[in-house]
Amino acid sequence: MTNPDTIRVIAPNFKRRLSGVTATVVRLVPLQARDIGIVATGPVLPSQVPQIPLHKLLTLPRKTTRVWHARRNVEMIGGLALKYLLGKRLKLMFTSASQRKQSGLTRWLIRRMDAVVATSDKTAAYLESPATVIMHGIDLDDYAPAEDRSALRASLGLPDALLIGCYGRIRHQKGTDAFVDAMLPVLAANPKAHALIMGRATEKHATYLEALKDRVNGTDVADRVHFLPEVPVENMADWYRVLDLYVAPQRWEGFGLTPIEAMACGVPVVATRVGAFEQIVTPETGKLVDPDNIPELSEAITNAFASETLAQWSKNARPHVTEHFSLEREAAQLITLYCALLAS
């Protein structure tokens, strides 16, 4: 049980189901706990995450100032309630990943924060309040290039061919259909190329997935389009390592970690200009295209295999992630902000 007197930062996670915010809290808090007294709190958290039960928030000593780092509206509301209804000494902080105009409620809540973080320059542009840009990072020990890609492909039952992947939730917002439509001419022109589609389609999007499979089954390249079941998070790195190219065809994205994860494994990326992709994918590591422009996406994928382009992108991918998108870098930048709030 964490000693309440040592807690200086609280990272709430009020959602029960797995989400991007949940994953962020689970990744960051154990690392940050090495350097500052931070705990998470919420209804469902893995045991390895330093945490305090929700009901214990009510009895936290009032004498100590703490940072409350919210990432959702409901968590901002929770922080305000603890501060103004229960008299806890809190500095309120909010991280925004949204790239759309906020609702009136969200804007009202943000105005009551002591500090605001945006996960990209584009996100910051949508905020009315000044924000510090701190982009997400990943654990570089978990994501690294394959020592023997051919052997890894064989172990996963994949052909040792030209593999182009698109991973994540399967739905219109994520552009899975755009990937399929862009890949059909690529596969027709490249007999050695295969498309890998992996992710989960919720019940709401099951019809969407079946329509994609039907579209593929009516073509001459159906045997080279592989719809793969979702795998546990801890196994995902292997599925990046087997690829020659990763494609992120999203129509909308809050931030988007998959291009970073792919590049950390030495895989170059073709992505749309959404989320933080314009700051993640550079001309040295991949190619950006407009969302929903299928011909441009198809051409970018095709051109990636021309000359030495792919080899150069692959060479630059991991060093780029190491320099700009490590989890340690994100954790350290947040701790700097926590300390500034506590000092004030």
PEVENPE-V715287 format. One record per helix or strand of 3 or more residues. SS is the DSSP state (@ for helix, = for strand). FROM is the first residue (numbers start at 1). TO is the last residue. If there is no record, write none. Layout:
ss: {SS	SS}
from: {FROM	FROM}
to: {TO	TO}
//
This chain:
ss: {@	=	@	=	@	=	@	=	@	=	@	@	=	@	@	=	@	@	=	@	=	@	=	@	=	@	@	@}
from: {4	9	20	38	54	66	73	90	104	115	121	149	162	172	176	193	203	222	225	233	245	258	268	277	286	294	309	327}
to: {6	12	32	41	59	70	84	96	111	118	125	155	167	174	189	198	217	224	228	241	248	264	272	280	289	304	324	343}
//
